[in-house]
Amino acid sequence: DSMRSILKEKGFEQIPQLSSSRKLDLQHGNFSVMNPEPTESSKRRAVLIGINYVGQRGELRGCHNDVISMKMYLEKQGFQEDEMRVLMDD
């Protein structure tokens, strides 16, 4: 089953998004956020966005925590502070 069908079956309306500047194969092998073929001119960048929509009808919980968790994960993978931009509605 795909993640989309599993989430739909469980009643979720929003589906997490993952985007990349290179093709990702999430079905086979280990997933890594690092470029498997880096060059001297390669640059790492990450934009992490957490929107809880506080005070709105569709208010969410945990989006800020998700961003903080992902930031910590990326740091463990070797990302530096200046390679990441964090945006939250606080």
DSSP file with accessible surface (Angstrom, degrees, kcal/mol):
  #  RESIDUE AA STRUCTURE BP1 BP2  ACC     N-H-->O    O-->H-N    N-H-->O    O-->H-N    TCO  KAPPA ALPHA  PHI   PSI    X-CA   Y-CA   Z-CA
    1    1 A D              0   0  167      0, 0.0     2,-0.1     0, 0.0     3,-0.0   0.000 360.0 360.0 360.0 143.7    0.0    0.0    0.0
    2    2 A S     >  -     0   0   65      1,-0.1     4,-2.2     4,-0.0     5,-0.2  -0.469 360.0-115.0 -82.2 158.5    1.1    3.5   -0.7
    3    3 A M  H  > S+     0   0  120      1,-0.2     4,-2.8     2,-0.2     5,-0.3   0.910 116.2  57.8 -59.2 -38.9    1.3    6.1    2.1
    4    4 A R  H  > S+     0   0  149      1,-0.2     4,-2.2     2,-0.2    -1,-0.2   0.927 108.9  43.3 -59.3 -45.1   -1.5    8.0    0.4
    5    5 A S  H  > S+     0   0   47      2,-0.2     4,-2.4     1,-0.2    -1,-0.2   0.886 113.4  51.8 -71.6 -35.7   -3.9    5.1    0.5
    6    6 A I  H  X S+     0   0   61     -4,-2.2     4,-1.7     2,-0.2    -2,-0.2   0.943 112.2  45.6 -63.9 -46.3   -3.0    4.1    4.0
    7    7 A L  H  <>S+     0   0   31     -4,-2.8     5,-2.6     1,-0.2     4,-0.2   0.910 113.1  50.4 -65.2 -39.6   -3.6    7.7    5.3
    8    8 A K  H ><5S+     0   0  166     -4,-2.2     3,-1.6    -5,-0.3    -1,-0.2   0.926 108.4  52.6 -63.8 -42.5   -6.9    8.0    3.3
    9    9 A E  H 3<5S+     0   0  154     -4,-2.4    -1,-0.2     1,-0.3    -2,-0.2   0.856 108.2  51.2 -61.3 -33.4   -8.1    4.7    4.8
   10   10 A K  T 3<5S-     0   0  141     -4,-1.7    -1,-0.3    -5,-0.2    -2,-0.2   0.399 123.0-105.0 -87.5   1.8   -7.4    6.0    8.3
   11   11 A G  T < 5 +     0   0   59     -3,-1.6     2,-0.3     1,-0.3    -3,-0.2   0.566  69.0 146.9  91.1   9.7   -9.4    9.1    7.6
   12   12 A F      < -     0   0  121     -5,-2.6    -1,-0.3    -6,-0.2    -2,-0.1  -0.615  28.1-171.8 -81.3 138.7   -6.5   11.6    7.2
   13   13 A E        +     0   0  189     -2,-0.3     2,-0.4     2,-0.0    -1,-0.1   0.727  66.6  67.5 -98.5 -28.8   -7.1   14.4    4.8
   14   14 A Q        -     0   0  123     -7,-0.1    -2,-0.0    -6,-0.0    -1,-0.0  -0.763  66.9-156.9 -97.4 141.2   -3.6   15.9    4.7
   15   15 A I        -     0   0   43     -2,-0.4   -11,-0.1    -3,-0.0   -12,-0.0  -0.959  22.9-114.8-119.6 127.9   -0.7   14.1    3.3
   16   16 A P        -     0   0   89      0, 0.0     2,-0.4     0, 0.0   -12,-0.0  -0.284  31.6-141.5 -58.4 145.3    2.9   14.8    4.2
   17   17 A Q        -     0   0  153      2,-0.0     2,-0.4     0, 0.0     0, 0.0  -0.910  19.0-176.9-115.0 137.9    5.0   16.1    1.4
   18   18 A L        +     0   0  105     -2,-0.4     2,-0.3     2,-0.0     0, 0.0  -0.999  10.1 178.2-129.6 125.9    8.6   15.4    0.6
   19   19 A S        +     0   0  115     -2,-0.4     2,-0.3     2,-0.0    -2,-0.0  -0.943   2.5 177.0-129.8 156.0   10.3   17.1   -2.2
   20   20 A S        -     0   0   59     -2,-0.3     4,-0.1     1,-0.0    -2,-0.0  -0.991  39.1-127.4-152.9 155.3   13.9   16.9   -3.6
   21   21 A S  S    S+     0   0  132     -2,-0.3     2,-0.3     2,-0.1    -1,-0.0   0.520  99.1  48.3 -83.1  -5.0   16.0   18.3   -6.4
   22   22 A R  S    S-     0   0   76      0, 0.0     2,-0.1     0, 0.0    -2,-0.0  -0.928 102.2 -85.2-131.9 159.1   17.0   14.7   -7.2
   23   23 A K        -     0   0  200     -2,-0.3     2,-0.4     1,-0.0    -2,-0.1  -0.373  42.2-154.4 -64.9 134.8   15.0   11.5   -7.8
   24   24 A L        -     0   0   51     -4,-0.1     2,-0.7    -2,-0.1     3,-0.1  -0.949   9.6-159.5-113.9 132.7   14.3    9.6   -4.5
   25   25 A D        +     0   0   91     -2,-0.4     3,-0.2     1,-0.1    -2,-0.0  -0.893  19.7 166.3-109.2  99.2   13.7    5.9   -4.4
   26   26 A L        +     0   0   98     -2,-0.7    -1,-0.1     1,-0.2     5,-0.1   0.508  68.2  65.4 -90.7  -4.7   11.9    5.3   -1.1
   27   27 A Q  S    S+     0   0  159      1,-0.1     2,-0.4    -3,-0.1    -1,-0.2   0.755 101.9  43.0 -87.8 -27.2   10.8    1.8   -2.0
   28   28 A H  S    S-     0   0  135     -3,-0.2    -1,-0.1     2,-0.1    -3,-0.1  -0.962 104.7 -12.2-128.0 137.8   14.3    0.1   -2.1
   29   29 A G  S    S-     0   0   74     -2,-0.4     2,-0.3    -3,-0.1     0, 0.0  -0.088  98.1 -32.8  74.8-174.9   17.3    0.4    0.1
   30   30 A N        -     0   0  169      1,-0.0     2,-0.3    -3,-0.0    -5,-0.1  -0.619  58.6-127.5 -83.3 140.4   18.1    2.9    2.9
   31   31 A F        +     0   0   86     -2,-0.3     2,-0.4    -5,-0.1    -5,-0.1  -0.675  30.5 178.2 -86.8 136.3   16.8    6.4    2.6
   32   32 A S        -     0   0   51     -2,-0.3    45,-0.0     2,-0.1     0, 0.0  -0.999  31.8-150.8-138.6 142.9   19.3    9.2    3.1
   33   33 A V  S    S+     0   0   40     -2,-0.4     2,-0.2     2,-0.1    -1,-0.1   0.547  75.2  94.8 -84.7  -7.8   19.0   13.0    2.9
   34   34 A M  S    S-     0   0   46      1,-0.1    -2,-0.1    10,-0.0    44,-0.0  -0.596  87.3-107.2 -88.1 145.9   22.6   13.3    1.7
   35   35 A N        -     0   0   68     -2,-0.2    -1,-0.1     1,-0.2    -2,-0.1  -0.548  22.3-149.4 -68.9 122.2   23.6   13.4   -1.9
   36   36 A P  S    S+     0   0   96      0, 0.0    -1,-0.2     0, 0.0    -2,-0.0   0.697  93.7  39.1 -70.0 -15.9   25.1   10.1   -2.8
   37   37 A E  S    S+     0   0  156      2,-0.0    -2,-0.0    -3,-0.0     0, 0.0  -0.487  81.5 178.1-130.3  62.9   27.4   11.8   -5.4
   38   38 A P        -     0   0   89      0, 0.0     2,-0.2     0, 0.0    -4,-0.0  -0.305   8.1-163.3 -68.6 150.5   28.5   15.1   -3.9
   39   39 A T    >   -     0   0   86      1,-0.0     3,-1.3     4,-0.0    -2,-0.0  -0.745  38.4 -96.8-120.5 174.5   30.9   17.4   -5.8
   40   40 A E  T 3  S+     0   0  209      1,-0.3    -1,-0.0    -2,-0.2     0, 0.0   0.832 126.5  47.4 -61.5 -30.4   33.0   20.3   -4.6
   41   41 A S  T 3  S+     0   0   98      2,-0.1    -1,-0.3     0, 0.0     2,-0.0   0.445  84.7 122.5 -91.8   0.7   30.3   22.7   -5.7
   42   42 A S    <   -     0   0   48     -3,-1.3     2,-0.4    -7,-0.0     0, 0.0  -0.366  44.0-163.2 -63.8 140.1   27.4   20.7   -4.1
   43   43 A K        -     0   0  162     -2,-0.0     2,-0.4     2,-0.0    -2,-0.1  -0.982   9.5-144.9-126.0 139.5   25.4   22.7   -1.6
   44   44 A R        +     0   0   81     -2,-0.4     2,-0.3     2,-0.0    36,-0.1  -0.867  25.4 167.9-100.6 137.7   23.0   21.4    1.0
   45   45 A R        -     0   0  155     -2,-0.4     2,-0.4     2,-0.0    39,-0.2  -0.996  11.4-174.6-146.5 146.0   19.9   23.3    1.8
   46   46 A A  E     -a   84   0A  18     37,-1.8    39,-2.5    -2,-0.3     2,-0.5  -0.996   9.7-163.1-142.7 136.6   16.7   22.5    3.8
   47   47 A V  E     -a   85   0A  96     -2,-0.4     2,-0.5    37,-0.2    39,-0.2  -0.989  12.1-169.5-117.8 119.6   13.5   24.5    4.3
   48   48 A L  E     -a   86   0A  20     37,-2.9    39,-2.9    -2,-0.5     2,-0.5  -0.956   3.7-172.5-113.8 122.7   11.5   23.3    7.2
   49   49 A I  E     -a   87   0A 101     -2,-0.5     2,-0.5    37,-0.2    39,-0.2  -0.968   8.2-178.9-123.3 124.8    7.9   24.7    7.6
   50   50 A G  E     +a   88   0A   2     37,-2.7    39,-1.4    -2,-0.5     2,-0.5  -0.965   5.1 175.5-124.6 113.6    5.6   24.1   10.5
   51   51 A I        +     0   0   62     -2,-0.5    10,-0.1    37,-0.2    39,-0.1  -0.963  12.4 172.3-122.4 114.8    2.2   25.7   10.4
   52   52 A N        -     0   0   19     -2,-0.5     8,-3.5    37,-0.2     4,-0.2   0.568  36.1-138.4 -93.8 -12.4   -0.3   24.9   13.2
   53   53 A Y    >   -     0   0   89      6,-0.2     3,-2.0     1,-0.2     6,-0.1   0.912  27.0-156.3  54.3  45.5   -3.0   27.5   12.1
   54   54 A V  T 3  S+     0   0   94     35,-0.3    -1,-0.2     1,-0.3     3,-0.1  -0.257  70.7  13.9 -57.7 132.4   -3.5   28.5   15.7
   55   55 A G  T 3  S+     0   0   70      1,-0.3    -1,-0.3    -3,-0.1     2,-0.2   0.450 104.2 111.5  82.7   1.8   -7.0   30.0   16.3
   56   56 A Q  S X  S-     0   0  119     -3,-2.0     3,-1.7    -4,-0.2    -1,-0.3  -0.671  82.0-108.4-106.0 164.4   -8.3   28.8   12.9
   57   57 A R  T 3  S+     0   0  255      1,-0.3    -1,-0.1    -2,-0.2    -2,-0.1   0.862 119.6  47.5 -59.0 -35.8  -11.0   26.2   12.2
   58   58 A G  T 3  S+     0   0   49     -5,-0.1    -1,-0.3    -4,-0.1    -4,-0.1  -0.013  82.7 165.2 -96.5  32.2   -8.4   23.8   10.8
   59   59 A E    <   -     0   0   92     -3,-1.7     2,-0.3    -6,-0.1    -6,-0.2  -0.165  17.7-160.6 -55.2 136.6   -6.0   24.3   13.7
   60   60 A L        -     0   0   45     -8,-3.5     2,-0.4     0, 0.0    -4,-0.1  -0.743   7.1-146.7-113.4 165.3   -3.3   21.6   14.0
   61   61 A R  S    S+     0   0  227     -2,-0.3   -10,-0.0     1,-0.1    -8,-0.0  -0.989  73.2  25.7-130.2 142.8   -1.1   20.4   16.8
   62   62 A G  S  > S+     0   0   24     -2,-0.4     4,-2.4   -12,-0.0     5,-0.2   0.327  75.8 114.4  96.8  -9.9    2.5   19.1   16.5
   63   63 A C  H  > S+     0   0   27      1,-0.2     4,-1.9     2,-0.2     5,-0.1   0.905  81.5  48.6 -64.0 -38.8    3.7   20.8   13.4
   64   64 A H  H  > S+     0   0   37      1,-0.2     4,-2.4     2,-0.2    -1,-0.2   0.919 111.2  50.7 -65.2 -41.8    6.2   22.9   15.3
   65   65 A N  H  > S+     0   0  109      1,-0.2     4,-2.7     2,-0.2    -2,-0.2   0.886 107.8  53.7 -62.7 -38.5    7.4   19.7   17.1
   66   66 A D  H  X S+     0   0  110     -4,-2.4     4,-2.5     2,-0.2    -1,-0.2   0.912 108.8  48.6 -61.7 -42.6    7.8   17.9   13.7
   67   67 A V  H  X S+     0   0    9     -4,-1.9     4,-2.6     2,-0.2    -2,-0.2   0.927 111.6  48.9 -64.5 -43.7   10.0   20.7   12.4
   68   68 A I  H  X S+     0   0   83     -4,-2.4     4,-2.3     1,-0.2    -2,-0.2   0.929 112.4  48.8 -62.8 -42.6   12.2   20.7   15.5
   69   69 A S  H  X S+     0   0   70     -4,-2.7     4,-2.2     1,-0.2    -1,-0.2   0.913 112.2  47.8 -63.0 -43.6   12.5   16.9   15.3
   70   70 A M  H  X S+     0   0   87     -4,-2.5     4,-2.8     2,-0.2    -1,-0.2   0.897 109.6  53.5 -66.3 -37.6   13.4   17.1   11.6
   71   71 A K  H  X S+     0   0   43     -4,-2.6     4,-2.3     2,-0.2    -2,-0.2   0.934 109.4  48.2 -62.4 -43.3   16.0   19.9   12.2
   72   72 A M  H  X S+     0   0   95     -4,-2.3     4,-2.1     1,-0.2    -2,-0.2   0.912 111.3  51.2 -64.0 -39.5   17.6   17.7   14.9
   73   73 A Y  H  X S+     0   0   85     -4,-2.2     4,-1.3     1,-0.2    -2,-0.2   0.936 110.1  48.7 -61.7 -47.0   17.7   14.8   12.5
   74   74 A L  H  <>S+     0   0    9     -4,-2.8     5,-2.5     1,-0.2     4,-0.2   0.884 108.5  53.9 -62.9 -38.0   19.3   16.9    9.7
   75   75 A E  H ><5S+     0   0   75     -4,-2.3     3,-1.5     1,-0.2    -1,-0.2   0.911 106.8  51.5 -62.4 -39.5   21.9   18.1   12.2
   76   76 A K  H 3<5S+     0   0  170     -4,-2.1    -1,-0.2     1,-0.3    -2,-0.2   0.780 105.9  56.6 -66.6 -25.3   22.8   14.5   13.0
   77   77 A Q  T 3<5S-     0   0   68     -4,-1.3    -1,-0.3    -3,-0.2    -2,-0.2   0.446 131.1 -93.3 -84.6  -1.7   23.1   13.9    9.3
   78   78 A G  T < 5S+     0   0   27     -3,-1.5    -3,-0.2     1,-0.3     2,-0.1   0.442  74.7 146.3 107.9   0.3   25.7   16.7    9.1
   79   79 A F      < -     0   0   17     -5,-2.5    -1,-0.3    -6,-0.1     2,-0.2  -0.478  39.0-139.3 -69.2 142.3   23.6   19.7    8.1
   80   80 A Q    >   -     0   0  114     -2,-0.1     3,-2.0   -36,-0.1     4,-0.3  -0.648  23.1-108.4 -98.0 159.3   24.9   23.0    9.6
   81   81 A E  G >  S+     0   0  118      1,-0.3     3,-1.5    -2,-0.2    -1,-0.1   0.877 118.6  54.7 -53.3 -41.9   22.6   25.7   11.0
   82   82 A D  G 3  S+     0   0  136      1,-0.3    -1,-0.3     3,-0.0    -3,-0.0   0.542 100.1  61.7 -76.7  -1.8   23.3   28.0    8.0
   83   83 A E  G <  S+     0   0   31     -3,-2.0   -37,-1.8   -38,-0.1     2,-0.4   0.418  99.7  66.7 -97.7   0.1   22.2   25.3    5.6
   84   84 A M  E <   -a   46   0A  20     -3,-1.5     2,-0.4    -4,-0.3   -37,-0.2  -0.950  59.5-162.8-125.6 143.7   18.7   25.2    7.1
   85   85 A R  E     -a   47   0A 167    -39,-2.5   -37,-2.9    -2,-0.4     2,-0.5  -0.994  11.8-161.9-122.2 125.6   15.8   27.7    7.1
   86   86 A V  E     -a   48   0A  52     -2,-0.4     2,-0.4   -39,-0.2   -37,-0.2  -0.938   7.6-176.5-111.9 127.4   13.0   27.2    9.7
   87   87 A L  E     +a   49   0A  87    -39,-2.9   -37,-2.7    -2,-0.5     2,-0.3  -0.987   9.6 164.2-124.9 125.1    9.6   28.9    9.3
   88   88 A M  E     -a   50   0A  59     -2,-0.4     2,-1.5   -39,-0.2   -37,-0.2  -0.991  41.0-121.9-138.6 149.4    6.9   28.5   11.9
   89   89 A D              0   0   54    -39,-1.4   -35,-0.3    -2,-0.3   -37,-0.2  -0.643 360.0 360.0 -90.2  81.7    3.7   30.4   12.5
   90   90 A D              0   0  168     -2,-1.5    -2,-0.0   -39,-0.1   -39,-0.0  -0.649 360.0 360.0-118.7 360.0    4.3   31.5   16.1
